[in-house]
């Protein structure tokens, strides 16, 4: 598979090459591959991968990297694995290969719906902490066996050979939908699900800006002619703010902190990571007052807000070397107390060392902690609909299947109450959160299915043949039972972007050309491909843009599908889903990547006919465009930014604010003439 990678940022390329060269020097298994450390590495690697995931395919770095390890007969570890099915759950194994769809490509018969997919499992809770400890020990033994097998293979290889190591996971978050709430005089964060609020590094309540700036939060008055720094919030020393959320005079500040523990039973001390959410009364923005907060184990993952309740998600990694009696090392805590076993949902496999911790609280009463649950299992993409939280996990090299898979765990929520609703497993992995969507009680997903032949217990030969790929679309009911599917779509290609819009779905696959598929989902039991548009390049982000239009932001490539021609804007006419057409195209030359992989970085206001994003080339630039059905795309604004980093664009009234690093610039929304700036 030619991996999708971001383009630009030569320093990141050098870092990848240095990693490969270092891997070739030493045949020993480093400490970072031992139990308890590998999952942390995976999380960090995914964060880096998301930022550069377009680069190597279009710049040739991957090919150069492979040359460094040519002739090596080593192995690398593939993450996410499960053992035998947990007792009390379905033992139906996943088929070794996908069956073909019906000749017309629309849906399947009853037998093909169940073949190749495991039945839904209830989310069973833990019997006691000892049961969890046994799962964690099984995980430790698993990785010790994997390390031993790798070491033996290396010893058997020819002199001068080396081991190359690779880490990957299906983490993180790329999501989005509408940017502006109708009737408001200010823009909001581009969120994944309409009606579900999200935090961001910059938020506004229509009067003030709340900006994450290093280790502090700046409150900036922005409703008048001149911007003014009103106050700043500094969480605990040594903590690192991630996001803020403002609503009804309250501000939630989310940050991560580490605490040192002396250890017990003779074990050495270690650091524990916690995710914290402090709530401030900012009705007087010059004097923010902390009114409460919540603390839970793990690294910050994401948060959502619905009906006045905040839902905080973190990823907690258990210490696989901990003693049985040292429960805080392998059982997550909330507000300083261990989560009870009846609130810990167990995985389908009989091993693991990580959790997704979910807590809820009322924004105006943060001390009144409402509920907490922990879902045992590696965290991948988290998708939150208006009623349910879906936690996914990518699985590679499982013994009962020769394709990659996705485990889905469903937790319902409402008024702060959390309840496990079910879990299932299906073939293929998700590209991002746009690849999964809930509508009218049905869950729709599109996955890329890759053969995992040659993998044993999560280990795959470094020089294994290029995997074969295809794509599948599934429709699941509220019990996570498959009611409809289409398989074997776009063989040899992988999903780059998707957007489900009511009863129609759109998704883009790519290898050398960009097929945009449209799918009729009006009958959940019989999804049907309506059309397929093939054009050069690919769209990595799709956004509804008014009646019958779909905006695509991605890359333009040459006929070989290798060299980039620049950042590409496409406007698709989807008024007839069976005949989707690219009606306008615009290429920003000498730009080799964008930040649209982070859904919240996209500014899009269809009513004002404006959308903005950051692009990367020899430098970093922020662009704003408008669209005319006759004249096409028009560049309204361009600003060269200093350095590389996250940038946000938003408006309040008739002013547009560009926040980059510690600088805020103000522009007239009409014409984008600069009217002020502020250095924080």
RAZIFEN-V318012 format. One record per backbone hydrogen bond with DSSP energy under -1.0 kcal/mol. NH is the residue of the N-H (numbers start at 0). CO is the residue of the C=O. E is the energy in kcal/mol with one decimal. If there is no record, write none. Layout:
BEGIN
NH_CO_E + NH_CO_E
END
This chain:
BEGIN
5_53_-1.3 + 11_8_-1.1 + 12_8_-1.1 + 13_9_-2.4 + 14_10_-2.0 + 15_11_-2.0 + 16_12_-2.5 + 17_13_-2.7 + 18_14_-1.9 + 19_15_-2.0 + 20_16_-2.5 + 21_17_-2.6 + 22_18_-2.1 + 23_19_-1.4 + 24_21_-1.2 + 32_29_-1.8 + 33_30_-1.8 + 36_33_-1.8 + 37_33_-1.0 + 40_36_-1.8 + 41_37_-2.3 + 42_38_-2.1 + 43_39_-2.0 + 44_40_-2.9 + 45_41_-2.3 + 46_42_-1.7 + 47_43_-2.0 + 48_44_-3.0 + 49_45_-2.3 + 51_47_-1.1 + 53_4_-9.9 + 54_5_-1.4 + 54_51_-1.6 + 58_54_-1.5 + 59_55_-1.7 + 63_59_-1.9 + 64_60_-2.9 + 65_61_-2.4 + 66_62_-1.5 + 67_63_-1.1 + 69_66_-1.1 + 71_68_-2.0 + 75_459_-1.6 + 77_457_-2.8 + 85_347_-2.1 + 88_85_-1.8 + 101_106_-1.3 + 104_101_-2.8 + 112_108_-1.5 + 113_109_-1.2 + 114_110_-1.7 + 116_113_-1.6 + 117_424_-1.0 + 120_422_-3.7 + 123_121_-1.4 + 125_340_-1.1 + 125_343_-1.8 + 131_127_-1.2 + 132_128_-2.3 + 133_129_-2.1 + 134_130_-1.7 + 135_131_-2.2 + 136_132_-2.3 + 137_133_-2.1 + 138_134_-1.8 + 139_135_-2.1 + 140_136_-2.6 + 141_137_-2.1 + 142_138_-2.1 + 143_139_-2.1 + 144_140_-2.5 + 145_141_-2.3 + 146_142_-2.7 + 147_143_-2.3 + 148_144_-2.7 + 149_145_-2.2 + 150_146_-2.3 + 151_147_-2.4 + 152_148_-2.2 + 153_149_-2.4 + 154_150_-2.2 + 155_151_-1.6 + 160_157_-1.9 + 183_180_-1.9 + 186_650_-2.2 + 187_178_-2.5 + 190_177_-1.5 + 195_192_-2.1 + 196_304_-2.6 + 199_243_-1.8 + 202_209_-2.0 + 204_207_-1.2 + 208_219_-3.0 + 209_202_-2.9 + 210_217_-2.6 + 211_200_-3.0 + 212_215_-2.9 + 215_212_-1.4 + 216_232_-2.9 + 217_210_-2.6 + 218_230_-3.0 + 219_208_-2.8 + 220_227_-3.1 + 221_206_-2.4 + 227_220_-1.6 + 229_218_-2.6 + 230_218_-1.4 + 232_216_-2.9 + 238_235_-2.0 + 239_255_-2.1 + 241_253_-3.4 + 242_253_-1.1 + 243_199_-2.4 + 244_251_-1.8 + 246_249_-2.5 + 249_246_-2.0 + 250_279_-2.4 + 251_244_-3.0 + 252_277_-3.2 + 253_242_-2.7 + 254_275_-2.4 + 255_239_-1.5 + 256_273_-2.4 + 258_271_-2.8 + 260_269_-3.3 + 266_263_-2.1 + 269_260_-1.9 + 271_258_-3.3 + 273_256_-3.0 + 274_295_-3.1 + 275_254_-3.2 + 276_293_-2.5 + 277_252_-2.6 + 278_291_-3.0 + 279_250_-2.8 + 280_288_-3.4 + 281_248_-2.7 + 286_283_-2.1 + 288_280_-2.0 + 290_278_-2.8 + 293_276_-1.9 + 295_274_-2.5 + 296_332_-2.3 + 297_272_-2.8 + 298_314_-2.7 + 300_312_-2.7 + 301_312_-1.3 + 303_310_-2.1 + 304_196_-1.9 + 305_308_-2.2 + 308_305_-1.7 + 309_360_-3.1 + 310_303_-3.2 + 311_358_-3.0 + 312_301_-2.8 + 313_356_-2.1 + 314_298_-2.9 + 315_354_-1.8 + 317_352_-3.0 + 318_328_-2.5 + 321_318_-1.7 + 325_322_-1.7 + 326_324_-1.4 + 328_325_-1.7 + 329_326_-1.9 + 330_326_-2.2 + 333_336_-2.6 + 334_294_-3.3 + 336_333_-1.6 + 338_331_-2.5 + 342_339_-2.0 + 343_340_-1.5 + 344_373_-2.9 + 345_123_-3.3 + 351_134_-1.2 + 354_315_-2.4 + 355_374_-2.2 + 356_313_-2.8 + 357_372_-3.2 + 358_311_-2.1 + 359_370_-2.3 + 360_309_-1.6 + 362_307_-2.7 + 364_361_-1.5 + 367_364_-1.7 + 368_366_-1.8 + 369_359_-2.0 + 372_357_-2.6 + 373_342_-2.5 + 374_355_-2.9 + 375_344_-3.1 + 376_353_-2.8 + 379_391_-2.5 + 382_389_-2.3 + 384_387_-2.5 + 388_410_-3.3 + 389_382_-3.3 + 390_408_-2.8 + 391_380_-2.0 + 392_406_-2.0 + 394_404_-3.1 + 395_79_-1.9 + 400_397_-1.6 + 403_449_-2.0 + 404_394_-2.7 + 405_425_-2.8 + 406_392_-3.0 + 407_423_-2.8 + 408_390_-2.4 + 409_421_-3.3 + 410_388_-2.8 + 411_418_-2.6 + 412_386_-2.6 + 413_416_-1.2 + 416_413_-2.3 + 418_411_-2.1 + 420_409_-3.2 + 421_409_-1.3 + 422_120_-2.3 + 423_407_-2.1 + 425_405_-2.2 + 427_403_-3.2 + 428_447_-1.9 + 432_173_-1.3 + 434_431_-1.9 + 435_432_-1.2 + 436_443_-2.3 + 438_441_-2.8 + 441_438_-2.1 + 442_475_-2.6 + 443_436_-3.6 + 444_473_-2.2 + 445_434_-2.0 + 446_471_-2.8 + 447_428_-2.5 + 448_469_-3.0 + 450_467_-1.9 + 451_401_-3.4 + 454_451_-1.6 + 455_458_-2.5 + 458_455_-1.6 + 459_75_-1.6 + 461_73_-1.9 + 463_460_-1.4 + 469_448_-1.8 + 470_488_-1.5 + 471_446_-2.4 + 472_485_-3.0 + 473_444_-2.7 + 474_483_-2.7 + 475_442_-3.1 + 476_480_-2.6 + 479_476_-2.3 + 482_474_-2.9 + 483_474_-1.5 + 485_472_-2.5 + 488_470_-2.8 + 491_468_-3.3 + 492_489_-1.7 + 493_509_-1.2 + 495_507_-3.4 + 496_507_-1.3 + 498_505_-3.0 + 500_503_-3.3 + 503_500_-1.6 + 504_518_-2.3 + 505_498_-2.2 + 506_516_-1.7 + 507_496_-3.0 + 508_514_-1.8 + 509_493_-1.8 + 513_534_-4.0 + 515_532_-2.9 + 516_506_-3.0 + 517_530_-2.0 + 518_504_-2.8 + 519_527_-3.4 + 520_502_-3.2 + 525_522_-2.2 + 527_519_-1.9 + 529_517_-3.1 + 530_517_-1.3 + 532_515_-2.2 + 534_513_-1.2 + 537_554_-2.4 + 539_552_-1.9 + 540_552_-1.2 + 542_550_-2.4 + 544_548_-2.3 + 548_545_-1.7 + 549_571_-2.0 + 550_542_-3.1 + 551_569_-3.1 + 552_540_-2.4 + 553_567_-2.5 + 554_537_-2.2 + 555_565_-2.9 + 557_562_-2.2 + 560_557_-1.7 + 564_555_-4.0 + 566_587_-1.9 + 567_553_-1.9 + 568_585_-3.4 + 569_551_-2.8 + 570_583_-2.2 + 571_549_-3.0 + 572_580_-3.2 + 573_547_-2.3 + 578_575_-2.8 + 580_572_-1.6 + 582_570_-2.3 + 583_570_-1.3 + 585_568_-2.2 + 587_566_-3.2 + 591_615_-3.4 + 594_613_-1.7 + 597_594_-1.9 + 600_597_-2.2 + 601_598_-1.3 + 602_611_-2.2 + 604_609_-3.1 + 609_604_-2.1 + 610_624_-2.0 + 611_602_-3.2 + 612_622_-1.7 + 614_620_-2.9 + 615_592_-2.9 + 616_618_-3.1 + 620_614_-2.6 + 621_638_-2.7 + 622_612_-2.7 + 623_636_-2.1 + 624_610_-3.0 + 625_633_-2.3 + 627_631_-2.3 + 631_627_-2.9 + 633_625_-2.2 + 635_623_-2.9 + 636_623_-1.7 + 638_621_-2.0 + 640_619_-3.3 + 647_658_-2.4 + 649_656_-2.0 + 651_654_-2.2 + 652_184_-3.6 + 654_651_-2.0 + 655_666_-3.2 + 656_649_-3.8 + 657_664_-2.7 + 658_647_-3.0 + 659_662_-2.4 + 662_659_-1.8 + 663_677_-2.7 + 664_657_-2.3 + 665_675_-3.2 + 666_655_-2.6 + 667_672_-2.6 + 668_653_-3.0 + 671_667_-1.8 + 674_665_-2.8 + 675_665_-1.3 + 677_663_-2.4 + 679_661_-3.4
END
